[in-house]
Amino acid sequence: MSAQTDRGVLSSADRRRTPVRLWSGGMQTVLVLAVVVAGAGPLYWTVKSAISATPDLLAHPLSLWPETFEWHNMSDAWSTLQIGHYLVNTAVLVGGSWLTQLLVATTAGYALSVLRPWFGRVVYGGILATLFLPGTVSMVALYLTVLNVPGLGVSLTDTPLAVWLPAGAHAFNILLAKQFFDAIPRELFEAAEVDGAGAFRVFWRIVLPLSGPLLAVISLLSVMTAWKDFLWPLIVITDPERQPLAVALPRLANSADQALLLAGMFIAIVPPLLIFVVFQRYIVRGVGFTGLKG
């Protein structure tokens, strides 16, 4: 039984053969190098281009090393292209989107999984149905809603609310939260009810403390999605002074120096990269607990 369990593509006898061992080791090395090049290659090219002179960048765009190191491109891009201003705009939009998605996903998942109202199956089916609709299908209706909020008669365009509120309607995060809460033993909720705990207290004292891995995954997905989102902020935020980096950089590409533009792109990818590096342990653990695939 143990031999069948440990058996892979190559058996232990095959691995002891020198030609097979050299061939498998060589293939593994090639695959690892290919993954490293595919993942780190674009990042390295961005860093190299950010510290290159514009003539060098235009003459030798695929060179592995800049002829001269123009370290001042970073500070010039920060001041000339107002990268700091757009970075603050991005942080505001990302922070609000993250908080909205976290609030909606956990409360909706808690209601569907723990409270289980009589109409919960209908709501759950409706949420599932939205996963099969492309985002562009509902974009016109969503824009008309933001342009003139029903019942209020106000426009949310050119305000952070135009990005924050639609971000909360993220069906995948809600289903992820419901799946995670389904795995929590029902005995904990029953014991809390016997002790007189209400729905909010059960959510705050029991569900949330046990949901660290889930919160890490939802946070990662919401931050990454909001940081790189381009189309929706472009539609609802037309004021250039309020646009995030993802919208401002393509607009500046028509007039800005190419080296400074790439320096701005490098600055734009640093914050999410640092977030992943700092919290990777919790993110990977959360992915394992929630069963997220792909």
Backbone as CSV, one residue per row, in Angstrom:
resi,resn,N_x,N_y,N_z,CA_x,CA_y,CA_z,C_x,C_y,C_z
1,MET,0.834,-1.196,0.000,0.000,0.000,0.000,0.873,1.253,0.000
2,SER,1.969,1.252,0.801,2.843,2.419,0.862,3.543,2.649,-0.457
3,ALA,3.900,1.537,-1.164,4.548,1.690,-2.463,3.613,2.342,-3.459
4,GLN,2.308,1.975,-3.425,1.349,2.583,-4.326,1.111,4.050,-3.976
5,THR,1.153,4.361,-2.668,0.924,5.744,-2.246,2.072,6.648,-2.681
6,ASP,3.322,6.157,-2.585,4.488,6.967,-2.908,4.806,6.966,-4.397
7,ARG,4.148,6.149,-5.173,4.465,6.020,-6.588,4.023,7.266,-7.332
8,GLY,4.914,7.851,-8.106,4.602,9.006,-8.929,4.859,8.681,-10.386
9,VAL,5.253,9.684,-11.158,5.584,9.454,-12.559,6.796,8.537,-12.674
10,LEU,7.754,8.743,-11.765,8.954,7.906,-11.735,8.975,7.104,-10.442
11,SER,9.272,5.827,-10.540,9.373,4.983,-9.356,10.735,5.190,-8.698
12,SER,10.886,4.639,-7.483,12.171,4.750,-6.791,13.277,4.037,-7.563
13,ALA,12.927,2.949,-8.251,13.935,2.250,-9.060,14.370,3.103,-10.251
14,ASP,13.417,3.797,-10.866,13.772,4.679,-11.980,14.685,5.820,-11.526
15,ARG,14.412,6.341,-10.333,15.203,7.473,-9.846,16.639,7.073,-9.537
16,ARG,16.876,5.788,-9.272,18.241,5.341,-8.994,19.071,5.208,-10.255
17,ARG,18.423,5.234,-11.403,19.165,5.141,-12.661,19.716,6.512,-13.018
18,THR,21.008,6.561,-13.308,21.677,7.844,-13.557,21.077,8.603,-14.740
19,PRO,20.820,7.991,-15.902,20.239,8.761,-17.020,18.877,9.355,-16.684
20,VAL,18.054,8.568,-15.988,16.723,9.067,-15.626,16.832,10.197,-14.615
21,ARG,17.744,10.054,-13.654,17.917,11.088,-12.647,18.408,12.394,-13.266
22,LEU,19.342,12.299,-14.207,19.842,13.499,-14.875,18.753,14.143,-15.734
23,TRP,17.973,13.309,-16.416,16.917,13.847,-17.280,15.836,14.542,-16.451
24,SER,15.392,13.885,-15.364,14.339,14.487,-14.538,14.841,15.750,-13.839
25,GLY,16.085,15.723,-13.351,16.641,16.914,-12.721,16.786,18.069,-13.699
26,GLY,17.201,17.737,-14.929,17.323,18.790,-15.942,15.977,19.390,-16.308
27,MET,14.944,18.558,-16.429,13.620,19.063,-16.756,13.065,19.933,-15.624
28,GLN,13.285,19.519,-14.391,12.820,20.321,-13.267,13.520,21.677,-13.234
29,THR,14.819,21.668,-13.514,15.571,22.930,-13.540,15.046,23.858,-14.628
30,VAL,14.781,23.300,-15.808,14.272,24.114,-16.917,12.901,24.694,-16.577
31,LEU,12.026,23.882,-15.986,10.691,24.365,-15.634,10.742,25.459,-14.573
32,VAL,11.611,25.270,-13.568,11.742,26.292,-12.523,12.265,27.597,-13.119
33,LEU,13.266,27.513,-13.988,13.806,28.717,-14.620,12.749,29.401,-15.491
34,ALA,11.943,28.609,-16.195,10.901,29.192,-17.039,9.867,29.935,-16.193
35,VAL,9.506,29.356,-15.049,8.545,30.020,-14.161,9.139,31.306,-13.598
36,VAL,10.422,31.268,-13.218,11.077,32.464,-12.679,11.145,33.568,-13.726
37,VAL,11.499,33.189,-14.964,11.585,34.193,-16.032,10.214,34.784,-16.332
38,ALA,9.187,33.928,-16.394,7.841,34.418,-16.697,7.291,35.300,-15.584
39,GLY,7.646,35.000,-14.335,7.124,35.786,-13.224,7.945,37.021,-12.916
40,ALA,9.265,36.846,-12.867,10.132,37.963,-12.478,10.619,38.772,-13.668
41,GLY,10.499,38.242,-14.885,10.987,38.961,-16.059,10.329,40.323,-16.259
42,PRO,8.991,40.399,-16.299,8.358,41.719,-16.452,8.700,42.684,-15.320
43,LEU,8.808,42.169,-14.089,9.157,43.035,-12.967,10.575,43.581,-13.127
44,TYR,11.500,42.711,-13.532,12.880,43.174,-13.727,12.956,44.191,-14.855
45,TRP,12.226,43.957,-15.944,12.257,44.910,-17.058,11.709,46.265,-16.633
46,THR,10.683,46.264,-15.787,10.134,47.531,-15.298,11.148,48.268,-14.444
47,VAL,11.843,47.532,-13.564,12.861,48.166,-12.716,13.994,48.710,-13.563
48,LYS,14.456,47.924,-14.529,15.550,48.367,-15.391,15.156,49.591,-16.199
49,SER,13.953,49.596,-16.723,13.502,50.729,-17.526,13.281,51.973,-16.673
50,ALA,12.893,51.777,-15.402,12.634,52.918,-14.532,13.891,53.699,-14.203
51,ILE,15.057,53.056,-14.270,16.314,53.742,-13.935,17.186,53.920,-15.177
52,SER,16.577,53.854,-16.376,17.300,54.045,-17.627,16.999,55.422,-18.199
53,ALA,17.901,55.917,-19.024,17.651,57.162,-19.739,16.700,56.890,-20.893
54,THR,15.925,57.889,-21.262,14.940,57.710,-22.324,15.578,57.326,-23.659
55,PRO,16.681,57.972,-24.103,17.308,57.532,-25.374,17.766,56.080,-25.321
56,ASP,18.336,55.666,-24.190,18.765,54.283,-24.034,17.568,53.341,-24.067
57,LEU,16.472,53.755,-23.461,15.275,52.916,-23.429,14.672,52.746,-24.816
58,LEU,14.677,53.824,-25.606,14.118,53.750,-26.953,15.034,53.014,-27.919
59,ALA,16.345,53.152,-27.730,17.296,52.502,-28.641,17.466,51.022,-28.331
60,HIS,17.472,50.667,-27.039,17.687,49.265,-26.644,16.644,48.870,-25.602
61,PRO,15.396,48.690,-26.008,14.340,48.406,-25.027,14.466,47.045,-24.360
62,LEU,15.109,46.074,-25.017,15.208,44.725,-24.469,16.571,44.416,-23.882
63,SER,17.406,45.418,-23.687,18.714,45.179,-23.088,18.541,44.765,-21.630
64,LEU,19.454,43.921,-21.173,19.359,43.395,-19.813,19.927,44.339,-18.767
65,TRP,20.665,45.379,-19.206,21.323,46.259,-18.262,21.332,47.668,-18.832
66,PRO,20.969,48.673,-18.050,20.991,50.048,-18.576,22.420,50.554,-18.763
67,GLU,22.620,51.371,-19.770,23.944,51.942,-19.993,24.314,52.927,-18.890
68,THR,23.375,53.713,-18.440,23.591,54.636,-17.321,22.429,54.499,-16.345
69,PHE,22.751,54.632,-15.085,21.728,54.510,-14.051,21.179,55.890,-13.717
70,GLU,19.932,56.099,-14.052,19.265,57.382,-13.800,18.355,57.233,-12.576
71,TRP,18.993,57.246,-11.382,18.233,57.037,-10.163,17.260,58.174,-9.887
72,HIS,17.543,59.335,-10.434,16.674,60.478,-10.184,15.327,60.357,-10.888
73,ASN,15.171,59.334,-11.756,13.879,59.151,-12.427,12.744,58.949,-11.422
74,MET,13.070,58.290,-10.307,12.040,58.037,-9.305,11.520,59.339,-8.700
75,SER,12.461,60.171,-8.248,12.050,61.440,-7.642,11.431,62.377,-8.666
76,ASP,11.959,62.347,-9.906,11.388,63.197,-10.953,9.957,62.776,-11.279
77,ALA,9.725,61.466,-11.355,8.370,60.977,-11.629,7.433,61.331,-10.479
78,TRP,7.935,61.258,-9.259,7.118,61.576,-8.087,6.655,63.028,-8.111
79,SER,7.562,63.920,-8.514,7.230,65.345,-8.495,6.610,65.817,-9.806
80,THR,7.197,65.407,-10.950,6.721,65.891,-12.245,5.367,65.305,-12.611
81,LEU,5.218,64.012,-12.437,3.963,63.339,-12.801,2.961,63.296,-11.651
82,GLN,3.322,63.858,-10.513,2.440,63.868,-9.331,2.025,62.455,-8.923
83,ILE,3.002,61.560,-8.924,2.717,60.176,-8.571,2.207,60.075,-7.138
84,GLY,2.766,60.882,-6.250,2.314,60.840,-4.863,0.851,61.196,-4.712
85,HIS,0.404,62.183,-5.475,-1.004,62.593,-5.416,-1.919,61.464,-5.891
86,TYR,-1.573,60.854,-7.019,-2.392,59.763,-7.547,-2.289,58.514,-6.663
87,LEU,-1.157,58.367,-5.987,-1.006,57.233,-5.084,-1.947,57.372,-3.888
88,VAL,-2.109,58.584,-3.397,-3.057,58.822,-2.308,-4.485,58.543,-2.772
89,ASN,-4.819,59.003,-3.997,-6.148,58.709,-4.545,-6.390,57.204,-4.626
90,THR,-5.367,56.473,-5.073,-5.491,55.022,-5.185,-5.683,54.378,-3.819
91,ALA,-4.924,54.849,-2.826,-5.036,54.282,-1.480,-6.430,54.512,-0.903
92,VAL,-7.009,55.672,-1.165,-8.357,55.968,-0.669,-9.377,55.029,-1.308
93,LEU,-9.293,54.865,-2.633,-10.245,53.996,-3.325,-10.061,52.539,-2.933
94,VAL,-8.811,52.099,-2.811,-8.544,50.703,-2.452,-8.980,50.428,-1.018
95,GLY,-8.679,51.358,-0.105,-9.074,51.154,1.292,-10.580,51.077,1.460
96,GLY,-11.314,51.955,0.797,-12.766,51.905,0.892,-13.351,50.654,0.255
97,SER,-12.796,50.250,-0.894,-13.271,49.034,-1.555,-12.996,47.806,-0.701
98,TRP,-11.826,47.773,-0.085,-11.477,46.643,0.790,-12.435,46.545,1.968
99,LEU,-12.694,47.669,2.617,-13.581,47.663,3.780,-15.009,47.280,3.388
100,THR,-15.470,47.790,2.248,-16.828,47.479,1.796,-16.970,45.994,1.464
101,GLN,-16.001,45.449,0.730,-16.068,44.032,0.375,-15.983,43.150,1.610
102,LEU,-15.132,43.520,2.560,-14.998,42.725,3.773,-16.298,42.740,4.576
103,LEU,-16.920,43.906,4.680,-18.159,44.033,5.447,-19.300,43.258,4.791
104,VAL,-19.470,43.430,3.484,-20.578,42.782,2.786,-20.372,41.264,2.737
105,ALA,-19.145,40.824,2.441,-18.896,39.382,2.313,-19.114,38.649,3.625
106,THR,-18.599,39.184,4.723,-18.723,38.487,6.004,-20.157,38.512,6.525
107,THR,-20.842,39.642,6.419,-22.217,39.706,6.927,-23.170,38.882,6.064
108,ALA,-23.004,38.963,4.732,-23.878,38.174,3.862,-23.592,36.687,4.008
109,GLY,-22.322,36.316,4.081,-21.985,34.914,4.293,-22.493,34.407,5.628
110,TYR,-22.424,35.236,6.652,-22.938,34.858,7.977,-24.452,34.665,7.943
111,ALA,-25.148,35.559,7.257,-26.602,35.429,7.167,-27.002,34.159,6.426
112,LEU,-26.330,33.854,5.323,-26.691,32.683,4.520,-26.287,31.377,5.186
113,SER,-25.182,31.393,5.921,-24.663,30.158,6.493,-25.160,29.891,7.901
114,VAL,-25.258,30.937,8.731,-25.579,30.746,10.151,-27.034,31.104,10.458
115,LEU,-27.468,32.288,10.044,-28.834,32.707,10.339,-29.859,31.950,9.511
116,ARG,-29.561,31.713,8.244,-30.392,30.905,7.345,-31.851,31.352,7.316
117,PRO,-32.137,32.547,6.790,-33.537,32.979,6.679,-34.278,32.130,5.657
118,TRP,-35.611,32.202,5.682,-36.408,31.346,4.804,-36.189,31.656,3.332
119,PHE,-35.822,32.896,3.019,-35.571,33.269,1.625,-34.090,33.148,1.261
120,GLY,-33.307,32.511,2.136,-31.874,32.413,1.903,-31.514,31.662,0.628
121,ARG,-32.272,30.608,0.320,-31.981,29.837,-0.898,-32.186,30.675,-2.155
122,VAL,-33.199,31.529,-2.138,-33.449,32.396,-3.297,-32.309,33.391,-3.473
123,VAL,-31.878,33.990,-2.362,-30.769,34.941,-2.422,-29.481,34.238,-2.854
124,TYR,-29.266,33.055,-2.316,-28.068,32.289,-2.679,-28.076,31.942,-4.167
125,GLY,-29.223,31.557,-4.692,-29.322,31.272,-6.123,-29.089,32.504,-6.978
126,GLY,-29.605,33.651,-6.518,-29.376,34.886,-7.265,-27.924,35.285,-7.283
127,ILE,-27.230,35.090,-6.146,-25.800,35.404,-6.102,-25.029,34.477,-7.033
128,LEU,-25.378,33.197,-7.031,-24.717,32.253,-7.944,-24.941,32.646,-9.398
129,ALA,-26.146,33.115,-9.714,-26.454,33.467,-11.100,-25.589,34.622,-11.595
130,THR,-25.248,35.556,-10.693,-24.445,36.701,-11.128,-23.034,36.297,-11.531
131,LEU,-22.563,35.146,-11.068,-21.223,34.695,-11.443,-21.138,34.331,-12.919
132,PHE,-22.264,34.045,-13.539,-22.271,33.648,-14.942,-22.471,34.844,-15.874
133,LEU,-22.608,36.035,-15.321,-22.811,37.234,-16.134,-21.507,38.013,-16.241
134,PRO,-21.052,38.348,-17.437,-19.870,39.203,-17.562,-20.112,40.573,-16.941
135,GLY,-19.059,41.146,-16.396,-19.215,42.439,-15.745,-19.658,43.537,-16.686
136,THR,-19.286,43.424,-17.958,-19.662,44.457,-18.926,-21.167,44.480,-19.202
137,VAL,-21.872,43.367,-18.943,-23.307,43.317,-19.195,-24.058,44.283,-18.282
138,SER,-23.644,44.347,-17.030,-24.334,45.193,-16.058,-23.700,46.572,-15.900
139,MET,-22.689,46.873,-16.673,-21.965,48.132,-16.473,-22.829,49.346,-16.800
140,VAL,-23.637,49.261,-17.854,-24.488,50.395,-18.222,-25.518,50.651,-17.127
141,ALA,-26.181,49.598,-16.654,-27.171,49.756,-15.587,-26.520,50.265,-14.306
142,LEU,-25.326,49.771,-14.015,-24.626,50.212,-12.815,-24.245,51.687,-12.915
143,TYR,-23.814,52.100,-14.094,-23.444,53.511,-14.268,-24.668,54.412,-14.132
144,LEU,-25.803,54.009,-14.704,-27.021,54.807,-14.574,-27.474,54.893,-13.112
145,THR,-27.242,53.816,-12.364,-27.587,53.832,-10.944,-26.702,54.803,-10.175
146,VAL,-25.395,54.781,-10.479,-24.467,55.680,-9.803,-24.715,57.128,-10.228
147,LEU,-25.096,57.309,-11.490,-25.338,58.661,-12.000,-26.544,59.308,-11.339
148,ASN,-27.545,58.507,-11.019,-28.755,59.033,-10.368,-29.280,57.945,-9.440
149,VAL,-28.851,57.991,-8.198,-29.186,56.933,-7.244,-30.703,56.900,-7.026
150,PRO,-31.345,55.760,-7.263,-32.804,55.676,-7.096,-33.233,56.019,-5.675
151,GLY,-34.254,56.859,-5.572,-34.779,57.240,-4.275,-34.087,58.426,-3.638
152,LEU,-32.860,58.685,-4.047,-32.108,59.806,-3.476,-31.953,60.961,-4.458
153,GLY,-31.906,60.614,-5.751,-31.784,61.643,-6.768,-30.466,62.374,-6.753
154,VAL,-29.390,61.717,-6.277,-28.062,62.330,-6.239,-27.123,61.536,-7.128
155,SER,-26.065,62.176,-7.568,-25.054,61.537,-8.398,-23.816,61.252,-7.556
156,LEU,-23.285,60.056,-7.691,-22.076,59.659,-6.964,-20.824,59.746,-7.820
157,THR,-20.953,60.185,-9.064,-19.787,60.272,-9.931,-18.783,61.275,-9.375
158,ASP,-17.531,61.018,-9.632,-16.408,61.823,-9.144,-16.316,61.834,-7.626
159,THR,-16.850,60.792,-6.993,-16.704,60.615,-5.547,-16.226,59.189,-5.277
160,PRO,-15.539,58.964,-4.165,-15.095,57.585,-3.861,-16.239,56.596,-3.719
161,LEU,-17.434,57.072,-3.335,-18.570,56.161,-3.171,-18.930,55.456,-4.468
162,ALA,-18.653,56.081,-5.604,-18.951,55.463,-6.899,-18.106,54.221,-7.133
163,VAL,-16.984,54.118,-6.452,-16.121,52.939,-6.552,-16.338,52.013,-5.370
164,TRP,-16.531,52.582,-4.190,-16.669,51.761,-2.981,-17.921,50.891,-3.003
165,LEU,-19.068,51.498,-3.279,-20.331,50.761,-3.150,-20.456,49.618,-4.157
166,PRO,-20.166,49.821,-5.454,-20.232,48.673,-6.370,-19.233,47.572,-6.039
167,ALA,-18.120,47.935,-5.406,-17.127,46.907,-5.051,-17.685,45.914,-4.045
168,GLY,-18.629,46.355,-3.213,-19.187,45.445,-2.228,-19.993,44.317,-2.834
169,ALA,-20.541,44.521,-4.028,-21.350,43.485,-4.683,-20.440,42.486,-5.387
170,HIS,-19.661,41.764,-4.600,-18.702,40.788,-5.133,-19.192,39.395,-4.753
171,ALA,-19.808,38.724,-5.710,-20.469,37.453,-5.414,-19.483,36.379,-4.969
172,PHE,-18.299,36.349,-5.566,-17.345,35.292,-5.227,-16.926,35.380,-3.761
173,ASN,-16.688,36.586,-3.253,-16.304,36.737,-1.854,-17.414,36.285,-0.919
174,ILE,-18.659,36.576,-1.282,-19.792,36.147,-0.454,-19.879,34.627,-0.405
175,LEU,-19.744,33.987,-1.538,-19.794,32.527,-1.579,-18.609,31.916,-0.847
176,LEU,-17.457,32.578,-0.925,-16.277,32.111,-0.204,-16.512,32.173,1.303
177,ALA,-17.114,33.282,1.751,-17.403,33.423,3.176,-18.431,32.389,3.637
178,LYS,-19.462,32.160,2.840,-20.472,31.163,3.215,-19.850,29.777,3.321
179,GLN,-18.998,29.436,2.375,-18.344,28.127,2.411,-17.491,27.981,3.668
180,PHE,-16.792,29.036,4.042,-15.945,28.976,5.237,-16.790,28.863,6.499
181,PHE,-17.877,29.632,6.585,-18.724,29.599,7.779,-19.464,28.271,7.894
182,ASP,-19.744,27.615,6.770,-20.397,26.300,6.821,-19.526,25.268,7.539
183,ALA,-18.204,25.476,7.493,-17.291,24.518,8.112,-17.162,24.705,9.625
184,ILE,-17.668,25.818,10.151,-17.614,26.030,11.605,-18.664,25.144,12.276
185,PRO,-18.297,24.396,13.314,-19.267,23.495,13.959,-20.502,24.248,14.460
186,ARG,-21.668,23.698,14.169,-22.923,24.322,14.601,-23.070,24.305,16.119
187,GLU,-22.352,23.403,16.784,-22.473,23.335,18.235,-22.034,24.627,18.905
188,LEU,-21.061,25.332,18.271,-20.609,26.598,18.853,-21.739,27.623,18.866
189,PHE,-22.500,27.689,17.776,-23.608,28.646,17.703,-24.731,28.254,18.664
190,GLU,-24.996,26.967,18.744,-26.056,26.512,19.645,-25.695,26.790,21.100
191,ALA,-24.414,26.578,21.451,-23.990,26.858,22.820,-24.078,28.353,23.123
192,ALA,-23.735,29.180,22.152,-23.828,30.630,22.348,-25.273,31.070,22.512
193,GLU,-26.183,30.462,21.755,-27.599,30.802,21.889,-28.140,30.396,23.264
194,VAL,-27.670,29.254,23.755,-28.100,28.821,25.091,-27.641,29.812,26.146
195,ASP,-26.447,30.389,25.951,-25.910,31.374,26.895,-26.538,32.748,26.722
196,GLY,-27.442,32.884,25.762,-28.146,34.134,25.581,-27.505,35.104,24.613
197,ALA,-26.561,34.652,23.814,-25.902,35.523,22.849,-26.803,35.747,21.639
198,GLY,-26.891,36.995,21.216,-27.673,37.319,20.038,-26.888,37.110,18.761
199,ALA,-27.549,37.412,17.636,-26.916,37.182,16.339,-25.660,38.031,16.173
200,PHE,-25.724,39.294,16.579,-24.558,40.164,16.416,-23.406,39.713,17.316
201,ARG,-23.712,39.320,18.544,-22.657,38.882,19.454,-22.004,37.592,18.965
202,VAL,-22.790,36.682,18.415,-22.220,35.451,17.853,-21.292,35.787,16.692
203,PHE,-21.728,36.723,15.862,-20.899,37.136,14.732,-19.610,37.781,15.201
204,TRP,-19.684,38.655,16.209,-18.526,39.436,16.634,-17.572,38.630,17.521
205,ARG,-18.123,37.779,18.387,-17.299,37.077,19.374,-16.870,35.681,18.933
206,ILE,-17.591,35.059,18.002,-17.284,33.680,17.622,-16.843,33.585,16.168
207,VAL,-17.668,34.127,15.265,-17.400,33.933,13.841,-16.157,34.694,13.393
208,LEU,-16.083,35.982,13.683,-14.947,36.775,13.215,-13.606,36.302,13.786
209,PRO,-13.499,35.989,15.098,-12.207,35.491,15.593,-11.736,34.201,14.929
210,LEU,-12.674,33.396,14.426,-12.300,32.151,13.753,-12.059,32.335,12.255
211,SER,-12.249,33.547,11.763,-12.224,33.781,10.312,-10.973,34.492,9.835
212,GLY,-9.888,34.387,10.565,-8.648,35.032,10.141,-8.195,34.622,8.747
213,PRO,-8.143,33.312,8.443,-7.741,32.913,7.082,-8.672,33.449,6.005
214,LEU,-9.974,33.432,6.279,-10.934,33.955,5.307,-10.724,35.448,5.074
215,LEU,-10.547,36.203,6.146,-10.341,37.641,6.019,-9.065,37.948,5.245
216,ALA,-8.036,37.112,5.404,-6.788,37.322,4.675,-6.994,37.138,3.177
217,VAL,-7.754,36.106,2.794,-7.990,35.845,1.370,-8.848,36.936,0.748
218,ILE,-9.930,37.307,1.429,-10.800,38.362,0.899,-10.041,39.679,0.795
219,SER,-9.218,39.965,1.784,-8.420,41.195,1.745,-7.480,41.195,0.558
220,LEU,-6.809,40.056,0.325,-5.896,39.976,-0.814,-6.632,40.182,-2.131
221,LEU,-7.751,39.485,-2.302,-8.495,39.589,-3.552,-9.036,41.004,-3.766
222,SER,-9.551,41.617,-2.712,-10.129,42.950,-2.853,-9.067,44.001,-3.125
223,VAL,-7.939,43.928,-2.431,-6.878,44.919,-2.628,-6.276,44.794,-4.021
224,MET,-5.982,43.572,-4.441,-5.382,43.388,-5.764,-6.342,43.820,-6.872
225,THR,-7.613,43.481,-6.719,-8.593,43.854,-7.745,-8.782,45.363,-7.808
226,ALA,-8.909,46.000,-6.651,-9.135,47.441,-6.631,-7.903,48.208,-7.086
227,TRP,-6.714,47.705,-6.778,-5.492,48.434,-7.134,-5.289,48.500,-8.642
228,LYS,-5.614,47.430,-9.336,-5.372,47.393,-10.777,-6.620,47.702,-11.601
229,ASP,-7.742,47.990,-10.945,-8.972,48.267,-11.683,-8.816,49.537,-12.511
230,PHE,-9.175,49.453,-13.772,-8.985,50.575,-14.696,-10.300,51.077,-15.281
231,LEU,-11.130,50.172,-15.775,-12.289,50.578,-16.563,-13.326,51.319,-15.724
232,TRP,-13.715,50.751,-14.575,-14.779,51.387,-13.801,-14.351,52.741,-13.224
233,PRO,-13.167,52.883,-12.615,-12.752,54.232,-12.183,-12.638,55.214,-13.337
234,LEU,-12.260,54.735,-14.513,-12.187,55.626,-15.676,-13.566,56.165,-16.040
235,ILE,-14.609,55.359,-15.862,-15.959,55.753,-16.239,-16.569,56.712,-15.217
236,VAL,-16.419,56.400,-13.929,-17.143,57.159,-12.903,-16.331,58.301,-12.307
237,ILE,-15.024,58.323,-12.533,-14.188,59.412,-12.011,-13.555,60.123,-13.207
238,THR,-14.180,61.167,-13.653,-13.703,61.905,-14.828,-12.793,63.067,-14.452
239,ASP,-12.799,63.470,-13.193,-11.926,64.551,-12.747,-10.493,64.034,-12.659
240,PRO,-9.558,64.578,-13.452,-8.179,64.070,-13.421,-7.531,64.158,-12.044
241,GLU,-7.916,65.120,-11.233,-7.305,65.279,-9.922,-7.754,64.204,-8.934
242,ARG,-8.807,63.464,-9.250,-9.324,62.451,-8.337,-9.098,61.033,-8.845
243,GLN,-8.441,60.882,-9.970,-8.259,59.566,-10.562,-7.126,58.793,-9.883
244,PRO,-7.234,57.464,-9.839,-6.162,56.641,-9.275,-5.028,56.453,-10.272
245,LEU,-3.971,55.801,-9.826,-2.794,55.592,-10.670,-3.111,54.781,-11.917
246,ALA,-3.970,53.755,-11.774,-4.283,52.900,-12.914,-4.922,53.671,-14.050
247,VAL,-5.606,54.771,-13.740,-6.247,55.602,-14.757,-5.335,56.749,-15.173
248,ALA,-4.604,57.304,-14.227,-3.775,58.473,-14.517,-2.574,58.136,-15.393
249,LEU,-1.936,56.992,-15.164,-0.728,56.659,-15.926,-0.995,56.502,-17.428
250,PRO,-2.034,55.782,-17.855,-2.315,55.749,-19.301,-2.621,57.123,-19.886
251,ARG,-3.266,57.982,-19.109,-3.542,59.342,-19.596,-2.253,60.137,-19.741
252,LEU,-1.312,59.959,-18.813,-0.035,60.679,-18.870,0.904,60.130,-19.933
253,ALA,0.619,58.929,-20.441,1.518,58.311,-21.415,1.614,59.103,-22.705
254,ASN,0.622,59.917,-23.009,0.632,60.679,-24.256,1.590,61.870,-24.206
255,SER,1.915,62.340,-23.011,2.732,63.546,-22.910,3.973,63.394,-22.041
256,ALA,4.041,62.379,-21.197,5.144,62.253,-20.249,6.355,61.604,-20.885
257,ASP,7.514,61.879,-20.315,8.755,61.215,-20.718,8.625,59.722,-20.427
258,GLN,9.084,58.886,-21.355,8.873,57.446,-21.231,9.582,56.862,-20.019
259,ALA,10.784,57.327,-19.741,11.503,56.809,-18.580,10.789,57.194,-17.287
260,LEU,10.290,58.412,-17.214,9.551,58.839,-16.029,8.238,58.078,-15.893
261,LEU,7.615,57.793,-17.032,6.368,57.042,-17.001,6.600,55.638,-16.444
262,LEU,7.669,54.992,-16.885,7.977,53.656,-16.386,8.415,53.705,-14.926
263,ALA,9.059,54.787,-14.525,9.376,54.945,-13.104,8.094,55.050,-12.291
264,GLY,7.108,55.766,-12.823,5.813,55.832,-12.155,5.134,54.480,-12.093
265,MET,5.251,53.685,-13.159,4.680,52.337,-13.139,5.351,51.467,-12.084
266,PHE,6.660,51.620,-11.944,7.363,50.841,-10.918,6.889,51.232,-9.525
267,ILE,6.725,52.539,-9.284,6.228,52.986,-7.982,4.826,52.439,-7.728
268,ALA,4.029,52.307,-8.792,2.651,51.836,-8.641,2.574,50.367,-8.244
269,ILE,3.569,49.565,-8.655,3.507,48.132,-8.342,4.189,47.791,-7.024
270,VAL,4.896,48.752,-6.425,5.602,48.463,-5.179,4.651,48.208,-4.015
271,PRO,3.614,49.044,-3.764,2.745,48.803,-2.596,2.080,47.434,-2.580
272,PRO,1.393,46.985,-3.665,0.794,45.642,-3.582,1.832,44.540,-3.454
273,LEU,3.021,44.749,-4.033,4.076,43.754,-3.894,4.532,43.653,-2.450
274,LEU,4.675,44.785,-1.777,5.071,44.773,-0.371,3.986,44.145,0.501
275,ILE,2.729,44.413,0.171,1.633,43.817,0.940,1.698,42.293,0.872
276,PHE,1.953,41.772,-0.323,2.020,40.320,-0.458,3.232,39.750,0.271
277,VAL,4.382,40.422,0.171,5.588,39.925,0.832,5.417,39.905,2.345
278,VAL,4.813,40.954,2.897,4.660,41.053,4.348,3.633,40.059,4.871
279,PHE,2.530,39.894,4.152,1.435,39.058,4.647,1.323,37.724,3.911
280,GLN,2.373,37.295,3.224,2.260,36.070,2.431,1.967,34.845,3.295
281,ARG,2.494,34.816,4.509,2.236,33.660,5.371,0.741,33.516,5.660
282,TYR,0.088,34.614,5.979,-1.342,34.573,6.293,-2.173,34.333,5.030
283,ILE,-1.712,34.879,3.902,-2.449,34.717,2.660,-2.426,33.260,2.198
284,VAL,-1.235,32.647,2.228,-1.109,31.245,1.811,-1.891,30.333,2.755
285,ARG,-1.828,30.640,4.052,-2.590,29.837,5.018,-4.093,29.991,4.779
286,GLY,-4.512,31.206,4.465,-5.934,31.446,4.193,-6.411,30.728,2.957
287,VAL,-5.586,30.708,1.901,-5.950,29.990,0.689,-6.128,28.510,0.972
288,GLY,-5.264,27.954,1.851,-5.390,26.549,2.196,-6.641,26.254,2.982
289,PHE,-7.018,27.143,3.900,-8.214,26.920,4.744,-9.500,27.059,3.932
290,THR,-9.509,28.006,3.006,-10.746,28.239,2.255,-10.895,27.321,1.057
291,GLY,-9.841,26.624,0.676,-9.926,25.749,-0.465,-9.951,26.485,-1.796
292,LEU,-9.399,27.709,-1.832,-9.396,28.488,-3.064,-8.508,27.833,-4.096
293,LYS,-8.968,27.728,-5.301,-8.239,27.093,-6.384,-7.917,28.112,-7.462
294,GLY,-6.753,27.926,-8.119,-6.411,28.731,-9.265,-5.915,30.097,-8.919
